[in-house]
Amino acid sequence: MSDIYVSGANGHLGWSIVQELIKRGYSVRGSVTDLNDPVKTDRLKNAGIEVVEARLEDGDSIQKAVKGCKSIFHVAAPFMMYSKNPKKDIYDAAILGTKNIMEAARDNGIQKIIYTSSVGTLGESRNEDGFSTEEDLIENPKLHYIRAKKDSEKLAWEYAEKYSIDVITVLPSGMIGPGFQRSTPTTEIFVKLFRNEIPVLPPFHLDYVDVRDVAKGHADLFEKKDAKGRFILNGEGLHTKEVAQLLREEFPDMKIPHMILPNWMMPAAVFFDLMESTVKGSKRLLTFDVVKEFGNGKMQKYSSQKARREINWNPRPVRESFRDTIKWIEQNFKKKNR
């Protein structure tokens, strides 16, 4: 019998959480979407955890997956910037997954859930100092991913109140660091930079945090008996030109673009991204909604003072995370089939 169920255990964050929980002595059950896929299961089995099959949209599989566990880390959610059917693939999947997780917790007497949300749910700060806090909430998100995160977190809180389930929501910023088997929209940028596939850079200011620190933060919040509410786990906010300079310093042999596109040229970049996806079948990373959400001079500025106060949140320097991310890509992503 396992203590803790982790959804999406083979993902970037899920795998890091599994490792952190094992290190702390917990017995873990993790779910993947296909037990017959060794890429998804092998390292979990080698880590000694119980591996089960479950899909967010399949309530019965979730019920079976959590049965006998005492707590849940709900990590799994569709993470993509584009889909031909975003309502079905991104929004509905996230909402139904949350509904199924919360109902499975209710039906199986599970009283504690650590729920992974996103800083994307905060939007731009309304505070005078310019930093978003846990009190902020985005009003009209452009991306289906962020809309899904916002509404699914809201649904989790509704279930928590209705059925007296102890829920803590964790809001990480853009997660980098080693351990991903398939690139996320955040790590794919670094994969493309490593392969010299990005000729110019967008004028974005984004916040980055190491996935290993986020996993530790999840576990720390789980173990803190009086932790309540939402917790921002962010790292450092950097403009694209700062990211490029940091990578040049750490990896002088990498061909990092020097040109930062002005805002007025971003529609052309979106068109180029579309053409590349059409011809090469690559993931869409840049859409008009992405530009609206992150471009036009917007800055991701978050305050993690609550987490610093309650769990001594102190993430490693982003330079170290960038270095480890590129080293992981060099070891695991040289070929273009991942």
N, C-alpha and C positions, 0 to 999 in steps of 0.2 A: 504494500500500500504506500502511495506517495503522499508527502506533505503538501506539495504545491503543484498546481497545474499551470503551465506556461503555454499560451497559445502562440502560434508562429515561432516555435522554438528554433527553427532552422534559419530564421532571418538574421539580419545584421544585429539588431538589438536583442532579439530573442536568444540568440546563441550566447551573447555576452552576459545576459541575465542568467541563463542556465549555468554558465561557468561560475558566476559570482555566487549563486545559491549553493552549488556543489561545494565550493570553497568554504562556505559557512556551515556545512554539515547537514543541509536539508536533503531529503529525498525528493526527487523531481520527476514529474511526468510532463513530457512535452509533446505537442501535436504538430504534425505536418499534413499536407494535403494529399500526399501519395506515399504510402508505406513501401511501394515497390521501386521508388526512386532513390538509388543509393547516394546521390548527391545531397538529398535532403535528410537522409537517415543515418548514414555511416558515422559521421563524427558524433552525433548524439548517442548512438549505441556504444561507440567506443568510450564515450564519457561516462557510461554506466547508468544512464537514466532510462526510465520507461518511455518508450516511444509509441504513440497511438496516432491513428488517422482521424482527422476531423476537418470539416469545412465550415466556414463562417455561416454560410447560407443554409446549412443542414442542421436543424435544431436537434434531431435525434443523435447525430454524431457528437455534438457538443455535450449533450446530456451524458452520454457514455464516457466521454473523455474526462469529465470532471468528477465522475462518481467516485466517492471514497476519499477525495482530496479535502483538505481543510481550508485552503486559500487559493486564490487565482491571481496570476499576473496576466492581464489581457493586453497582449502586445500586437497581435495580428490585425492588420488592416490593409486595404489596397493603398499602395503608395505609388502614384503615377501622376504626371503632369498633363497627360493627354490620353484620351481613349475615343474611339469612334462612337462608343455608346457610354458616355461618362456617367449617366444616371444609373445605369445597370451595373457597370463594372466598378465604379468608385463609390457613388453615393449610397445606392441601395444595399450594396454588399457591406458597407461599414455600419449602416443603421441596423440591418438584419443581424449582423454579427454581434453587435452590442446587445440587441434584444435577446438573442439566443443565449449569450453568456450570462446576462443578468437573470434570465428565467431559469437557467440551469443552476445558478447559485441559489436562487430562491428554493427550487425544488429539492436541492440536495443539502440544504442547511448550511451552506457556505457563508460565513459571516464577514470575510475580509477580501477585498479586491483591490489590487494595485492596477490602475487603468492608465495606459499610455495615450495621452492626447498630443498636443503640439502647441508651440508658441504661435503657430499660424492662427490659432483661435483668438489671439489677443488683439490683433490689428495694430493700428498706430496708437501711441500713447496719448491719453487725455491729460496727463500730468504735466505740471509746469517744468519739471526737470527733464522731460522728454523721454523717460524710461517707462516702458510698459510694465505693469505689475499683474498679479493674479486677479486683480479687480477688473481689469480691462476685458472687453469682449468685442470682437470684430462685428460690425453691423451688416455689411453687405459684401461678403467675400466673392472674389471673381472666379477663383479656382474651385472646381468641384471637390478636389481633395480637401481643401480647407473648410468648405461648407460641410462636407461629410464629417470632418473632425469636430467641428463646432456642434453640429446637431446630434452626433452620436454621444459626445460627452454630456450634453444636456439630457439626453435620454438616460444615460447611466445614473446621473444625479436624481432623476425622477424615480427610477426603480429603487435607488438606494434609500430615498426618503419613504417611499411607499412600503418597502419590505424590511426596513431597518437593517440594511446591509452597510457595513463599514467600507466606504469607498474613498480612496485617495487617488486623485488624478495628477499625472506627471506630465509636464509640458517641456519637452526638450527642444532645443533649436536644431539646426542642421547637423546631423550626426555624421562624423567621419571617424577614421581609425580602422584598424585591421579587422578581419574576421568575416567579411561579406563574401558569399559565394556567387551571388548575382548582384550586380551594381544597382544601387538605388538612384533616384534622380540626383541626390546630393553627391554620391560617390562617382556617378557616371561622368561628371564634369572632370574629375581628376583622372579617370581612365582615359578620356579623350585627350586631355592635356598630355598625358604620358605617351600616348600613341601619335602625338603631333597631328591631331585631327581637328583642332580648333584654330582657325587662322586669326581671329580677332576675339576680343572679350567684351561681354556686356557691361554696362555701367551700373552694376548692382552693389549694394551694401548689405551683406548677409552675416548672420551670426553662426559660428561653428562651435561644436562641442564634441569631445571624444566619446565614442559609444561606450567605452569601458567605464568612464566616469558616470555616464548616465545609468548604466547597469548597476553600479555601486550605489548610486542615488536611489534607485528603485528599491534595492534591498535595505538600505538604511531607513527609508520611509516605512517599509514593511515592519521593521523591527522597532521603530519608535512608537510606543504605545499611545502617546497622546497626539500624534500627527493627525491633522484634519485639513480637508479642503484641497486646494490646488497648489502645486509647487512648480515654479519655473526652474529648469535646469539648463542654463545656457553657459556659453563659454566666452568667446570674444567676437565682437562685430568688426568686420573688415570690408573695405571696399575691394573690388576686383583687382585694382592696381596694386593694392597691398598684398593680396594673396599671390599675385604674379611675382612680385619682388621677393617675397619670402621663399617661394619655390625656386627662384633663380639662385638665391643664396645657398639653399640646401642641396640643390641638384643642378649645378652649373652646366651639365651636359644636356639637360632637357631643353627643348626648343619652346620656350614660353613666349606667346605673342606679346608684343609691346603695345599694340594699338588697342585702345579702349573706344568702342563705338560711342558716338554721341547719341543722345536720345532720339534725335530726328531720323537716325539711320536704323533704328531698331525694327521698323516694319520690313526692311530689306533682309535683316538677319532672320526674322521669323519665316520669311519666304524661303530663304536658303535652308533653314532647318527642315521645312516641309519637303523641299525637293530632295534633300539628302535622305530623309526618311522614306520617301517614295521610291527612290532609286536603289538605296542600299538596304532598306528595311531596318534602319537604326531607330532607336527610341526617340520620340519627340521630347525635346527638352525645353524648347523655346516656342511659346505660342503667344498670341495677343493677350490672353488672360494672364500668362506668366509676367509679361511686361507690365500690364496694369497693376498686378499685385506687388511686384518687386522693383519696378523701374520708376522713371520720372522723379529721381531724386529721393525716393523713400529710403529710410535707414531703419534697420532692425536694431532696436535698442531695448534691452530687457533688464529688469532688476531681479536678481536671484537672492535678494537680502533675506527673504523668508527661509529659503533653503539653507543659506549660510548660517542663519541664526539657529535653526532647529536641528540640522543634521551636519553642520560644519562643512557645507558644500564648498569644495575647493578644487575645481577641475584643473588638470595639467595645462601647461601653456599650449596654445594652438600650434605653435611651431613644431612641437614634439608630435602632435597628432597628424599634422601634414606630412611630416617625415615618415611616420609609421604607415600612413595611408599609401604613400607612393611606393614604399618598400614592399607592402603587401601586393600592390598592383603589379610591380615588377616580378614578383614571385609567382603570381597566380593568374594574371590577365594579359600576358604577352600575346596570346592567340586571340583572335577576334570573334570567337564563338561563345563568349560569356558576357 
